[in-house]
C-alpha cells in the first residue's frame, strides 16, 4: 500500500511580511559591515620602522639600549625621566625586582644585547615605536618589549 505524500499548505507572504523580511536582511547586513569595519580599525597595524615618517630606527634602537642599561644599573631616576607620566610612578626598585623575579630568580651578570627588532604599531589612532630586545645575561636570556610614543617617551615595558 502506497502512502500519499501530504502536501503542507504554506500561505503566501503578504507584501508587509516581505518588506519586513527585506528590511531585517538589510539591517543585518549593515550591522555586519559596521562590526567588520570597527574590528579592522581596532586591530593593530604594523609596519617596518625604516618606513616610518614619525620615528627614526636608529634613535629607537639607541633608546631601547639605554632602557636596558638603566635597568641593569638600577637607575630608576633615569627610567622615570625617559618615561611617560603614567609609567614613571611604577619605575622603582620594588616593582622592577618583582618583574625580574617573575622571569627568573637569578639573571646573573649582564653580558650583551644580542638583538633588537623594531616596528611601528598603530592601533586605535595611536602610533608607537616598539622595540623587541633580546639581552644575554650570565644565567638567562631575557626578552624586553619597549614601546615609545611620538615624543620618544617610554610608554610600555615588558620583560619575559
Secondary structure, DSSP 8 states (H G I E B T S, - for coil): --------------HHHHHHHHHHHHHHHHHHHHHHHHHHHHS-EEEEGGG-SS--HHHHHHHHHHHHHHHHHT-HHHHHHTB-HHHHTT-SHHHHHHHHHHH-S---SEEEEEEEEEEEEEETTEEEEEEEEEEEESS-EEEEEEEE-TT--EEEEEE-
